[in-house]
Amino acid sequence: MWRSLWRSIDRFSLHYFKYVINELREIKVVDGHNRELVIDLLQSIVELVTYGDRQDPLIFEYFMEYQVLAEFVRVLKISRNSRIEAPLLQYLSIMIQNMNSDHSIYYCFSNDYINNIIGHKFEFGGDLALYYVSFLRAVGNKLNKDTLCLLLKVHGSKSYLYPAYHWQGHQGLVQSFFSVLIVMCGLWRTDAVVSFPLYNEALKFAHHGDKMIQTAIRALTLSIYNVSDDMVYQYITTPPVSKYFSDSVSSLSKQFFHLDSLVHDAEMRTSQKKEEILLETDKIVDDLYYLKDMLGIGESRLSRVVTENLLRILIFPVLLPLLQIGQSNGSNLSAVTSFYTVSRLLQVIGGKGMFNSVAEVILYPDMTSSVRDAVQRDSTESNGHAESLLSEMGNVVSSSPETEGAENTSLPTDTVSIKRSGILAHIFSENHSLMLASLFLLFILAETKELHPLLAQMIGLSGMHDMIDVDKNIGNLLGKHMDQILNALLKVLASQPPYSILIQWHTGWFLRKLLICHGKGLSDHNFQLFNTSYQRSRECLQKELDGCWFDHIPEAFRNEWSKCKAALEESSQCKDPLFLLELDVSQQTTDGDATSYFAWQRMVDNVKVFILHLQLKSTIFKGELLDQPLLDSGVFADSSDTHASDDSSASFGSEVALVSGIHCTIAFSNAGIRDIYLIPVSRKTSGKVILAEKHPFRSQRGIVLAIAPLAGLIPKIDKDHPTWLHLQIREFEPKLHKSKVKGHRSGMSNHVADGRWTLGFPNGKACEAARLSILEETRKQRSSVESVLAPLLQNTCHGNLSESEDE
């Protein structure tokens, strides 16, 4: 009997649910005194509603019958600086996310309860914005074509959103929901939407500083676009609501201007500038993909408003001043950043309309009237807005004094005496960054299959040979100037002093593209330029054989060959145009730095440049790239052939023979002066110097105390102390560096200071003998490396290329 009195109340019962609801209704004001109580009550309600939706229909029917959601709205209204908003939104989000049945969602979205909470005048501070946006996102996740209409306000239909849900039993209630839903959606589809609180309030956070909030809002808007019907699209693509799209593109435009300011900030350190540029370009790409997702939905009105804003706010204002069409307002992007902007936009967003629109702007001054009419006619059939944009282009061009009479003017052929205009002025610019940037944009346009055939023929790159036969009267922008363009690129490669490795490498990428599309050999003059550049790259690599990293050159060839080949084969659509901005940023010079890290980086760069020239040579003579480097693998040191007694296999703590060792002393910081033996040893392409201490029990054996690579020791006898021998020790380890920067961009600093050993010998003669022994073993190792590289370093790039063409 007494036990039954103390029996605990079942928290997941209808009785307890009614008790909680009654307790909440007793609350008249929410303040700091009862805040925790109200939070507990709200939490209990959400838990019971979620349980009732899945397990107990009676609980959820009571929830609907007594319109418990109205209590949430009331709590918001009676709150007085209680900070109840955040937990209330959090619990509502949890409840909506966990609802499974359709009729539960229909009820929650009806009666305007959700709209009232969405439209509540919150004072956003602290983390409240995160909770609010999370709530909006939870509602958005439950949207579909049927539930969307429940959150709309339509013209002349103010009362039907408030149907009276009286108690009719479970079956009657569900039927009531569906019947009302059908009536509502029928009215919605024949009326005009005047308000969409969920969408309108979400847009207020579209440009919030918090990245998580931005991402949630973008996901919500895309969810809405995916389930919207004609009337909703009419609402969101009509002013003032459609201003969101122009604001998004304007924000994107501001980011490009900020990026341009970073590129040309003379006071910022180069390393910091590269990091800032990388972060800014990542943000820009995220925004572009969001716009691409909008276009990917495939709704014509949405696609139209997004495309028009991109063209009018971003592309036209960037391209027209760049091509000297129309008047400049003095606040334009720099030329290289402008080309980056359009190139990145085409890569990410693309689409037939976008490709054709950009190509029309670039080629417009050189179009004949017949081509212009044909392109305009075809574009109008596929894009309803193309005609107005082309007409606007015509007005701008005709009013520009720079392009007057351009239609009947043939493209200039002389590379020096005739002043070029339009994109040709940038292609033949003395600024190598600008030349590559303008060519890159043309490559992107020419390589896409979505470009109009006549426009592709005018560019004259992709499928050039077949297209020229179609209409001899259509200009061929690149074809007419191919020899001059190749000459300009080869001058960059053969320049003296040479340009940075980055510039040479990307120039080689363009050269290979043009050589393949050109389908012809180089002229004698251009071939001599390439031969000069090839010989210089070969000489630079040969100099590395005298450097401190000559032992790593074969490994660098093996590691970099496939990477370089893949980079050369990369299509313009996949190639990140970030390199255009990197070329425009002053390169950090490392000449004269004696640390082994910079010496290693220089060696790898020279290997890359030589690989580039080998591949270009193969493209010139054979029309294809080499799959593998021609290395003599028989000279490599093979660990399987190494015997345990071989000193070349020695490791720290192991035993070695002291027969060939040279007795000396060394001072350790923690162990004082110790008697040791110096043992330089090389085996094929590997080499090391060993410091060993005499074994306490075996007089002819020693224990290894330290090991250093033989390459880079540079043994020098101290001028003031002829019995001292100084050795420079490479502290930088490429394998550790490779694992450290894996997944990150190169360029991060790794300035490891080199070590130094100073060995003391009994007399000057012994010191000199040790120096000569080290040099002899180094010579043997270098000779093996040279044998490995011999097939690659053969001087076979000579002769007249036109002779091979005739064959």
DRENSE-161898 format. One line per 5 residues: number of its first residue (from 1); their letters; for each residue x, y, z of C-alpha. Coordinates in nm, 2 decimals. Layout:
<nutors>
NUM	a	X Y Z  ...
</nutors>
This chain:
<nutors>
1	mwrsl	0.00 0.00 0.00  0.27 0.25 0.10  0.48 0.14 -0.19  0.20 0.23 -0.43  0.19 0.59 -0.29
6	wrsid	0.55 0.64 -0.37  0.54 0.49 -0.71  0.71 0.72 -0.96  0.51 0.88 -1.23  0.56 0.75 -1.59
11	rfslh	0.73 1.03 -1.77  0.62 0.90 -2.11  0.25 0.89 -2.03  -0.04 1.10 -2.15  -0.11 1.19 -1.79
16	yfkyv	0.24 1.33 -1.73  0.22 1.52 -2.07  -0.11 1.69 -1.96  0.06 1.78 -1.63  0.36 1.94 -1.80
21	inelr	0.13 2.14 -2.04  -0.08 2.27 -1.75  0.24 2.37 -1.56  0.36 2.57 -1.87  0.02 2.74 -1.91
26	eikvv	0.05 2.86 -1.54  0.36 3.06 -1.64  0.26 3.43 -1.70  0.60 3.59 -1.72  0.94 3.43 -1.80
31	dghnr	1.23 3.60 -1.62  1.55 3.50 -1.45  1.37 3.35 -1.16  1.17 3.08 -1.34  1.39 3.04 -1.65
36	elvid	1.53 2.70 -1.56  1.18 2.57 -1.48  1.05 2.68 -1.82  1.35 2.52 -1.99  1.28 2.19 -1.81
41	llqsi	0.91 2.21 -1.91  1.00 2.28 -2.28  1.25 1.99 -2.28  0.99 1.75 -2.14  0.73 1.86 -2.39
46	velvt	0.97 1.80 -2.68  1.07 1.46 -2.55  0.71 1.35 -2.50  0.60 1.48 -2.84  0.88 1.30 -3.01
51	ygdrq	0.80 0.98 -2.82  0.43 1.02 -2.90  0.49 1.07 -3.27  0.66 0.73 -3.29  0.51 0.53 -3.00
56	dplif	0.19 0.68 -2.86  -0.06 0.84 -3.09  -0.27 0.96 -2.80  0.01 1.19 -2.68  0.05 1.35 -3.02
61	eyfme	-0.33 1.39 -3.07  -0.34 1.57 -2.74  -0.05 1.79 -2.86  -0.25 1.88 -3.17  -0.59 1.91 -3.00
66	yqvla	-0.47 2.16 -2.74  -0.24 2.34 -2.99  0.06 2.31 -2.77  0.28 2.49 -3.03  0.09 2.81 -2.94
71	efvrv	0.24 2.78 -2.60  0.59 2.81 -2.75  0.48 3.13 -2.93  0.34 3.26 -2.61  0.66 3.19 -2.41
76	lkisr	0.85 3.39 -2.66  0.61 3.69 -2.62  0.61 3.68 -2.24  0.99 3.65 -2.20  1.16 3.95 -2.02
81	nsrie	1.53 3.94 -2.07  1.53 3.57 -1.96  1.75 3.44 -2.25  1.49 3.17 -2.31  1.50 3.21 -2.69
86	apllq	1.81 3.00 -2.75  1.69 2.68 -2.56  1.34 2.72 -2.70  1.47 2.73 -3.06  1.70 2.44 -2.98
91	ylsim	1.42 2.22 -2.85  1.19 2.31 -3.14  1.47 2.21 -3.38  1.51 1.88 -3.21  1.14 1.81 -3.22
96	iqnmn	1.10 1.90 -3.59  1.41 1.70 -3.69  1.28 1.39 -3.51  0.93 1.39 -3.66  0.87 1.10 -3.89
101	sdhsi	0.50 1.10 -3.98  0.36 1.32 -4.25  0.06 1.44 -4.04  0.30 1.55 -3.76  0.48 1.78 -4.00
106	yycfs	0.16 1.90 -4.16  0.03 2.01 -3.82  0.34 2.18 -3.70  0.37 2.38 -4.03  0.00 2.48 -4.03
111	ndyin	-0.18 2.74 -3.82  0.11 2.98 -3.87  0.28 2.88 -3.55  0.61 2.82 -3.72  0.58 3.14 -3.92
116	niigh	0.51 3.33 -3.60  0.82 3.19 -3.44  1.03 3.26 -3.75  0.90 3.62 -3.76  0.95 3.69 -3.39
121	kfefg	1.16 4.00 -3.32  1.47 3.84 -3.17  1.76 4.04 -3.04  2.05 3.85 -3.19  2.35 3.85 -2.97
126	gdlal	2.59 3.58 -2.86  2.50 3.24 -3.01  2.13 3.32 -3.06  2.19 3.36 -3.44  2.33 3.00 -3.45
131	yyvsf	2.03 2.86 -3.28  1.79 3.06 -3.49  1.95 2.95 -3.82  1.96 2.59 -3.70  1.59 2.61 -3.64
136	lravg	1.53 2.75 -3.99  1.75 2.47 -4.13  1.54 2.21 -3.94  1.22 2.35 -4.09  1.39 2.35 -4.43
141	nklnk	1.48 1.99 -4.40  1.12 1.89 -4.38  1.01 2.08 -4.68  0.86 1.91 -4.99  0.62 2.02 -5.26
146	dtlcl	0.33 1.94 -5.03  0.45 2.10 -4.70  0.59 2.41 -4.87  0.25 2.57 -4.92  0.18 2.56 -4.54
151	llkvh	0.45 2.82 -4.48  0.34 3.06 -4.75  0.12 3.37 -4.73  -0.08 3.42 -5.04  -0.29 3.71 -5.17
156	gsksy	-0.64 3.71 -5.04  -0.61 3.39 -4.84  -0.54 3.50 -4.49  -0.78 3.28 -4.29  -0.75 2.94 -4.45
161	lypay	-0.42 2.89 -4.30  -0.60 2.86 -3.96  -0.83 2.56 -3.99  -1.00 2.45 -3.67  -0.86 2.11 -3.57
166	hwqgh	-1.12 1.98 -3.33  -1.10 1.64 -3.17  -1.23 1.39 -3.42  -1.03 1.08 -3.32  -0.70 0.98 -3.48
171	qglvq	-0.84 0.88 -3.82  -1.06 1.18 -3.85  -0.78 1.41 -3.76  -0.55 1.27 -4.02  -0.82 1.29 -4.29
176	sffsv	-0.88 1.65 -4.18  -0.52 1.74 -4.23  -0.50 1.59 -4.58  -0.83 1.75 -4.69  -0.73 2.09 -4.57
181	livmc	-0.39 2.04 -4.73  -0.54 1.97 -5.07  -0.76 2.28 -5.04  -0.47 2.50 -4.93  -0.24 2.38 -5.21
186	glwrt	-0.51 2.42 -5.46  -0.57 2.78 -5.35  -0.19 2.84 -5.35  -0.14 2.73 -5.70  -0.40 2.97 -5.83
191	davvs	-0.30 3.27 -5.63  0.00 3.49 -5.58  0.25 3.45 -5.30  0.29 3.78 -5.10  0.52 3.66 -4.82
196	fplyn	0.75 3.36 -4.75  0.88 3.42 -4.39  1.11 3.12 -4.39  1.29 3.24 -4.70  1.27 3.61 -4.62
201	ealkf	1.42 3.58 -4.27  1.69 3.33 -4.39  1.82 3.58 -4.65  1.89 3.83 -4.37  2.17 3.59 -4.27
206	ahhgd	2.30 3.52 -4.62  2.61 3.73 -4.57  2.67 3.67 -4.20  3.03 3.67 -4.09  3.00 3.32 -3.94
211	kmiqt	3.08 3.05 -4.20  2.86 2.79 -4.04  2.56 3.03 -4.06  2.64 3.11 -4.43  2.66 2.74 -4.51
216	airal	2.33 2.66 -4.34  2.15 2.94 -4.51  2.28 2.83 -4.85  2.17 2.48 -4.79  1.83 2.61 -4.68
221	tlsiy	1.78 2.82 -4.99  1.88 2.54 -5.22  1.63 2.31 -5.04  1.36 2.57 -5.11  1.46 2.61 -5.47
226	nvsdd	1.44 2.23 -5.52  1.08 2.20 -5.40  0.94 2.53 -5.52  0.65 2.56 -5.76  0.57 2.82 -6.03
231	mvyqy	0.42 3.06 -5.79  0.71 3.05 -5.55  0.96 3.10 -5.83  0.75 3.39 -5.95  0.79 3.54 -5.60
236	ittpp	1.16 3.48 -5.54  1.26 3.60 -5.89  1.06 3.92 -5.88  1.18 4.24 -5.70  1.23 4.32 -5.42
241	vskyf	1.29 3.95 -5.32  1.51 3.89 -5.63  1.76 4.15 -5.50  1.92 3.86 -5.31  2.07 3.73 -5.64
246	sdsvs	2.22 4.07 -5.74  2.35 4.11 -5.38  2.52 3.77 -5.40  2.69 3.85 -5.72  2.79 4.20 -5.60
251	slskq	2.94 4.04 -5.29  3.13 3.81 -5.51  3.25 4.10 -5.71  3.38 4.27 -5.40  3.57 3.96 -5.31
256	ffhld	3.75 3.97 -5.64  3.85 4.34 -5.58  3.98 4.24 -5.24  4.18 3.96 -5.40  4.32 4.21 -5.64
261	slvhd	4.43 4.44 -5.36  4.61 4.15 -5.19  4.79 4.06 -5.51  4.92 4.42 -5.55  4.99 4.49 -5.18
266	aemrt	5.36 4.59 -5.19  5.40 4.60 -4.81  5.29 4.25 -4.73  5.55 3.98 -4.71  5.55 3.73 -4.99
271	sqkke	5.48 3.42 -4.78  5.19 3.60 -4.60  5.06 3.73 -4.93  5.04 3.38 -5.08  4.86 3.25 -4.77
276	eille	4.61 3.54 -4.78  4.55 3.49 -5.16  4.49 3.12 -5.11  4.23 3.18 -4.84  4.05 3.44 -5.04
281	tdkiv	4.04 3.23 -5.35  3.90 2.94 -5.15  3.61 3.17 -5.03  3.55 3.28 -5.39  3.53 2.92 -5.52
286	ddlyy	3.28 2.83 -5.25  3.06 3.12 -5.36  3.09 3.02 -5.72  2.99 2.66 -5.65  2.68 2.79 -5.46
291	lkdml	2.58 2.98 -5.77  2.65 2.67 -5.98  2.42 2.47 -5.75  2.14 2.72 -5.82  2.19 2.68 -6.19
296	giges	2.20 2.31 -6.15  1.84 2.30 -6.03  1.74 2.36 -6.39  1.45 2.60 -6.33  1.45 2.85 -6.62
301	rlsrv	1.35 3.16 -6.42  1.61 3.09 -6.15  1.88 3.02 -6.41  1.79 3.34 -6.60  1.81 3.57 -6.30
306	vtenl	2.14 3.42 -6.18  2.30 3.43 -6.53  2.19 3.78 -6.60  2.33 3.91 -6.27  2.66 3.73 -6.33
311	lrili	2.69 3.88 -6.68  2.58 4.23 -6.59  2.74 4.28 -6.25  3.06 4.07 -6.29  3.16 3.95 -6.63
316	fpvll	3.07 4.26 -6.85  3.22 4.51 -6.61  3.54 4.30 -6.59  3.58 4.22 -6.96  3.48 4.54 -7.13
321	pllqi	3.75 4.77 -6.98  4.00 4.48 -7.01  3.94 4.46 -7.39  3.93 4.84 -7.42  3.56 4.83 -7.51
326	gqsng	3.36 5.12 -7.36  3.48 5.37 -7.11  3.68 5.28 -6.79  3.54 5.41 -6.46  3.89 5.41 -6.30
331	snlsa	3.80 5.14 -6.05  3.87 4.83 -6.26  4.04 4.51 -6.16  4.40 4.47 -6.28  4.43 4.28 -6.61
336	vtsfy	4.57 3.95 -6.46  4.30 3.94 -6.18  4.03 4.01 -6.44  4.14 3.71 -6.65  4.16 3.50 -6.33
341	tvsrl	3.80 3.61 -6.24  3.65 3.51 -6.58  3.86 3.19 -6.61  3.76 3.07 -6.26  3.39 3.16 -6.32
346	lqvig	3.39 2.96 -6.64  3.56 2.66 -6.48  3.32 2.64 -6.19  2.99 2.76 -6.33  3.03 2.70 -6.70
351	gkgmf	2.72 2.62 -6.91  2.66 2.69 -7.28  2.51 3.03 -7.22  2.80 3.15 -7.00  3.07 3.02 -7.24
356	nsvae	2.91 3.17 -7.54  2.85 3.50 -7.37  3.21 3.54 -7.26  3.34 3.43 -7.61  3.10 3.68 -7.77
361	vilyp	3.24 3.97 -7.56  3.60 3.87 -7.64  3.55 3.82 -8.01  3.28 4.08 -8.07  3.50 4.35 -8.22
366	dmtss	3.64 4.10 -8.48  3.31 3.93 -8.57  3.17 3.97 -8.92  2.80 4.06 -8.93  2.71 3.71 -9.06
371	vrdav	2.88 3.53 -8.77  2.73 3.78 -8.53  2.38 3.72 -8.66  2.43 3.34 -8.66  2.56 3.33 -8.31
376	qrdst	2.28 3.56 -8.19  2.01 3.36 -8.36  2.13 3.03 -8.21  2.19 3.18 -7.86  1.84 3.33 -7.86
381	esngh	1.68 2.99 -7.93  1.86 2.84 -7.63  1.87 3.14 -7.39  1.59 3.38 -7.38  1.81 3.66 -7.24
386	aesll	2.09 3.63 -7.49  1.94 3.86 -7.75  1.91 4.15 -7.51  2.27 4.10 -7.38  2.41 4.09 -7.74
391	semgn	2.21 4.40 -7.83  2.36 4.57 -7.53  2.70 4.46 -7.64  2.64 4.61 -7.98  2.54 4.95 -7.83
396	vvsss	2.85 4.95 -7.60  3.09 4.86 -7.89  2.94 5.10 -8.14  2.97 5.39 -7.89  3.33 5.31 -7.81
401	peteg	3.59 5.51 -8.01  3.85 5.24 -7.97  3.65 4.99 -8.16  3.50 5.20 -8.43  3.52 5.02 -8.76
406	aents	3.65 4.70 -8.60  3.41 4.48 -8.79  3.57 4.54 -9.12  3.93 4.54 -9.00  4.13 4.22 -9.04
411	lptdt	4.35 4.10 -8.76  4.70 4.25 -8.76  4.97 4.02 -8.88  5.29 4.21 -8.80  5.41 4.15 -8.45
416	vsikr	5.60 4.48 -8.40  5.48 4.77 -8.62  5.11 4.73 -8.58  4.95 4.82 -8.24  4.72 4.54 -8.13
421	sgila	4.39 4.58 -7.96  4.15 4.36 -7.76  4.28 4.03 -7.63  4.57 4.03 -7.88  4.72 4.32 -7.70
426	hifse	4.74 4.11 -7.39  4.86 3.80 -7.57  5.16 3.99 -7.71  5.22 4.19 -7.39  5.57 4.21 -7.26
431	nhslm	5.42 4.12 -6.92  5.45 3.74 -6.92  5.18 3.70 -6.65  4.94 3.89 -6.87  5.03 3.69 -7.18
436	laslf	4.97 3.36 -7.00  4.65 3.48 -6.84  4.49 3.59 -7.17  4.59 3.27 -7.34  4.45 3.06 -7.05
441	llfil	4.11 3.22 -7.09  4.11 3.14 -7.47  4.22 2.78 -7.39  3.92 2.74 -7.15  3.68 2.87 -7.41
446	aetke	3.83 2.67 -7.70  3.85 2.33 -7.52  3.48 2.32 -7.40  3.24 2.13 -7.62  2.96 2.38 -7.52
451	lhpll	3.11 2.67 -7.72  2.93 2.77 -8.04  3.11 2.62 -8.35  3.16 2.95 -8.51  3.31 3.10 -8.20
456	aqmig	3.54 2.81 -8.16  3.65 2.85 -8.52  3.72 3.22 -8.46  3.95 3.12 -8.16  4.12 2.86 -8.38
461	lsgmh	4.25 2.62 -8.12  4.03 2.32 -8.06  3.97 2.12 -8.37  4.13 2.39 -8.57  4.20 2.19 -8.89
466	dmidv	3.85 2.07 -8.94  3.69 2.40 -8.86  3.89 2.61 -9.10  3.75 2.41 -9.39  3.40 2.51 -9.29
471	dknig	3.42 2.88 -9.37  3.74 3.03 -9.50  3.60 3.38 -9.44  3.59 3.34 -9.06  3.89 3.47 -8.87
476	nllgk	4.12 3.24 -8.68  4.26 3.44 -8.39  4.53 3.19 -8.27  4.59 3.02 -8.61  4.69 3.34 -8.78
481	hmdqi	4.94 3.43 -8.51  5.05 3.08 -8.40  5.42 3.13 -8.50  5.44 3.47 -8.31  5.27 3.33 -8.00
486	lnall	5.50 3.03 -7.99  5.79 3.27 -8.03  5.67 3.49 -7.74  5.64 3.18 -7.52  5.98 3.04 -7.62
491	kvlas	6.14 3.38 -7.55  6.02 3.34 -7.19  6.18 3.00 -7.16  6.50 3.11 -7.32  6.53 3.45 -7.14
496	qppys	6.85 3.54 -6.97  6.86 3.58 -6.67  6.60 3.30 -6.65  6.25 3.36 -6.51  6.14 3.18 -6.20
501	iliqw	6.08 2.81 -6.21  5.70 2.87 -6.18  5.69 3.09 -6.48  5.90 2.85 -6.69  5.69 2.55 -6.60
506	htgwf	5.35 2.71 -6.68  5.50 2.85 -7.00  5.59 2.50 -7.10  5.23 2.39 -7.03  5.11 2.65 -7.28
511	lrkll	5.37 2.55 -7.53  5.28 2.19 -7.53  4.91 2.27 -7.58  4.98 2.49 -7.88  5.23 2.25 -8.03
516	ichgk	4.97 1.97 -8.03  4.69 2.19 -8.17  4.93 2.35 -8.43  5.02 2.01 -8.57  5.33 2.15 -8.73
521	glsdh	5.70 2.18 -8.63  5.87 2.49 -8.51  6.02 2.74 -8.74  6.40 2.76 -8.76  6.41 3.07 -8.54
526	nfqlf	6.17 2.92 -8.28  6.36 2.59 -8.28  6.68 2.78 -8.20  6.51 2.95 -7.91  6.40 2.61 -7.78
531	ntsyq	6.74 2.46 -7.83  6.90 2.75 -7.63  6.65 2.70 -7.35  6.71 2.32 -7.35  7.09 2.36 -7.33
536	rsrec	7.05 2.60 -7.03  6.83 2.37 -6.84  7.08 2.09 -6.91  7.36 2.30 -6.78  7.17 2.39 -6.47
541	lqkel	7.11 2.02 -6.40  7.48 1.94 -6.46  7.58 2.21 -6.21  7.37 2.03 -5.95  7.61 1.73 -5.98
546	dgcwf	7.86 1.95 -5.80  7.61 2.05 -5.53  7.53 1.90 -5.19  7.23 1.71 -5.32  7.37 1.53 -5.62
551	dhipe	7.30 1.19 -5.46  6.92 1.27 -5.46  6.90 1.37 -5.83  6.80 1.02 -5.96  6.54 0.99 -5.69
556	afrne	6.41 1.34 -5.78  6.37 1.23 -6.14  6.17 0.92 -6.03  5.95 1.12 -5.79  5.88 1.42 -6.02
561	wskck	5.85 1.25 -6.36  5.49 1.12 -6.32  5.38 1.44 -6.15  5.53 1.66 -6.42  5.38 1.45 -6.69
566	aalee	5.03 1.46 -6.53  5.06 1.84 -6.49  5.15 1.88 -6.86  4.85 1.67 -6.96  4.61 1.86 -6.74
571	ssqck	4.33 2.02 -6.92  4.26 2.39 -6.90  3.92 2.31 -6.74  4.10 2.13 -6.45  4.40 2.35 -6.42
576	dplfl	4.37 2.59 -6.12  4.40 2.95 -6.25  4.55 3.04 -5.91  4.89 3.02 -6.09  4.80 3.34 -6.27
581	leldv	4.80 3.53 -5.94  5.11 3.35 -5.82  5.29 3.46 -6.13  5.19 3.81 -6.06  5.32 3.80 -5.71
586	sqqtt	5.69 3.87 -5.67  5.87 3.55 -5.62  6.07 3.49 -5.30  6.44 3.47 -5.40  6.67 3.21 -5.23
591	dgdat	6.98 3.27 -5.44  7.29 3.28 -5.22  7.12 3.10 -4.93  7.36 2.83 -4.82  7.13 2.61 -4.62
596	syfaw	7.07 2.26 -4.74  6.69 2.31 -4.76  6.72 2.58 -5.03  6.99 2.38 -5.21  6.76 2.08 -5.21
601	qrmvd	6.47 2.30 -5.34  6.69 2.45 -5.61  6.80 2.10 -5.72  6.44 1.97 -5.74  6.33 2.28 -5.94
606	nvkvf	6.62 2.23 -6.18  6.51 1.87 -6.22  6.16 1.98 -6.29  6.27 2.23 -6.56  6.48 1.97 -6.73
611	ilhlq	6.20 1.72 -6.73  5.98 1.99 -6.88  6.23 2.04 -7.16  6.27 1.67 -7.22  5.89 1.64 -7.26
616	lksti	5.87 1.94 -7.49  6.15 1.79 -7.70  5.95 1.47 -7.72  5.64 1.66 -7.82  5.83 1.85 -8.09
621	fkgel	5.99 1.54 -8.25  5.74 1.27 -8.17  5.41 1.45 -8.08  5.38 1.26 -7.75  5.51 1.26 -7.39
626	ldqpl	5.77 1.02 -7.25  5.62 0.78 -7.00  5.93 0.70 -6.80  6.27 0.87 -6.74  6.56 0.71 -6.93
631	ldsgv	6.77 0.63 -6.62  7.04 0.35 -6.60  6.88 0.15 -6.32  7.17 -0.10 -6.31  7.39 0.16 -6.13
636	fadss	7.15 0.22 -5.84  7.25 0.09 -5.50  7.04 -0.22 -5.42  6.99 -0.30 -5.06  6.94 -0.67 -5.14
641	dthas	7.30 -0.69 -5.26  7.44 -0.53 -4.94  7.60 -0.78 -4.70  7.59 -0.74 -4.32  7.97 -0.69 -4.31
646	ddssa	7.95 -0.41 -4.56  8.01 -0.07 -4.39  7.76 0.09 -4.63  7.48 -0.09 -4.45  7.59 0.04 -4.10
651	sfgse	7.34 0.21 -3.87  7.35 0.38 -3.54  7.48 0.14 -3.27  7.58 -0.13 -3.51  7.94 -0.27 -3.54
656	valvs	8.18 -0.18 -3.82  8.53 -0.28 -3.91  8.79 -0.02 -3.82  9.05 -0.13 -4.08  8.98 0.16 -4.31
661	gihct	8.91 0.40 -4.04  9.11 0.72 -3.96  9.18 0.78 -3.60  9.07 1.13 -3.47  8.90 1.30 -3.18
666	iafsn	8.57 1.49 -3.15  8.42 1.70 -2.87  8.06 1.63 -2.78  7.86 1.88 -2.58  7.75 1.63 -2.32
671	agird	8.03 1.37 -2.33  8.35 1.58 -2.37  8.64 1.48 -2.61  8.62 1.12 -2.73  8.86 0.91 -2.95
676	iylip	8.68 0.80 -3.26  8.74 0.67 -3.61  8.63 0.84 -3.93  8.51 0.60 -4.20  8.40 0.75 -4.54
681	vsrkt	8.23 0.48 -4.76  8.04 0.48 -5.09  7.86 0.21 -5.28  7.72 0.30 -5.62  7.48 0.60 -5.58
686	sgkvi	7.48 0.59 -5.20  7.74 0.72 -4.96  7.79 0.81 -4.60  8.06 0.91 -4.35  8.07 0.71 -4.02
691	laekh	8.20 0.81 -3.68  8.27 0.49 -3.48  8.41 0.44 -3.13  8.65 0.14 -3.07  8.47 -0.17 -2.93
696	pfrsq	8.57 -0.23 -2.57  8.63 -0.60 -2.63  8.71 -0.63 -3.00  9.01 -0.43 -3.11  8.94 -0.44 -3.48
701	rgivl	8.57 -0.35 -3.45  8.39 -0.03 -3.36  8.04 0.09 -3.26  7.88 0.35 -3.48  7.82 0.68 -3.29
706	aiapl	7.70 0.90 -3.58  7.63 0.89 -3.95  7.60 1.17 -4.21  7.55 1.17 -4.58  7.87 1.18 -4.79
711	aglip	7.73 1.44 -5.03  7.75 1.80 -4.91  8.03 1.74 -4.65  8.26 1.99 -4.82  8.57 1.90 -4.61
716	kidkd	8.78 2.20 -4.52  9.10 2.22 -4.31  9.10 2.50 -4.06  9.34 2.78 -4.16  9.46 2.85 -3.80
721	hptwl	9.45 2.49 -3.69  9.59 2.25 -3.96  9.49 1.95 -3.76  9.12 2.04 -3.76  8.89 1.92 -4.03
726	hlqir	8.55 2.09 -4.07  8.26 1.90 -4.22  7.92 2.05 -4.31  7.63 1.82 -4.23  7.29 1.83 -4.41
731	efepk	7.02 1.85 -4.14  6.73 1.88 -4.38  6.56 1.54 -4.45  6.35 1.54 -4.78  6.14 1.23 -4.67
736	lhksk	6.04 1.40 -4.35  5.96 1.72 -4.53  5.75 1.53 -4.79  5.53 1.37 -4.52  5.50 1.70 -4.33
741	vkghr	5.37 1.90 -4.63  5.16 1.61 -4.77  4.81 1.75 -4.83  4.94 2.11 -4.81  5.06 2.35 -5.07
746	sgmsn	5.44 2.38 -5.12  5.61 2.70 -5.03  5.59 2.65 -4.65  5.92 2.74 -4.49  6.15 2.47 -4.36
751	hvadg	6.47 2.66 -4.29  6.66 2.40 -4.10  7.01 2.52 -4.00  7.28 2.28 -4.12  7.51 2.11 -3.87
756	rwtlg	7.89 2.10 -3.85  8.14 1.85 -3.73  8.50 1.95 -3.63  8.74 1.66 -3.61  9.09 1.67 -3.46
761	fpngk	9.37 1.46 -3.60  9.72 1.38 -3.45  9.89 1.59 -3.72  9.84 1.78 -4.04  9.93 1.48 -4.26
766	aceaa	9.65 1.27 -4.11  9.40 1.56 -4.14  9.49 1.60 -4.51  9.46 1.22 -4.57  9.11 1.22 -4.41
771	rlsil	9.01 1.51 -4.64  9.13 1.33 -4.95  8.96 1.01 -4.85  8.63 1.18 -4.81  8.68 1.35 -5.15
776	eetrk	8.77 1.02 -5.32  8.46 0.84 -5.19  8.25 1.14 -5.29  8.40 1.13 -5.64  8.30 0.76 -5.67
781	qrssv	7.95 0.83 -5.56  7.91 1.12 -5.80  8.05 0.91 -6.08  7.78 0.65 -6.02  7.51 0.92 -6.02
786	esvla	7.64 1.06 -6.35  7.62 0.71 -6.50  7.26 0.68 -6.40  7.18 1.02 -6.55  7.39 0.97 -6.87
791	pllqn	7.10 0.86 -7.09  6.90 1.17 -7.00  7.19 1.42 -7.03  7.29 1.31 -7.39  7.29 1.62 -7.61
796	tchgn	7.04 1.51 -7.87  6.85 1.84 -7.91  7.01 1.98 -8.23  6.95 2.01 -8.60  6.67 2.17 -8.81
801	lsese	6.33 2.06 -8.71  6.19 2.13 -9.06  6.39 1.83 -9.19  6.20 1.60 -8.96  5.88 1.74 -9.08
806	de	5.96 1.66 -9.44  6.03 1.31 -9.36
</nutors>
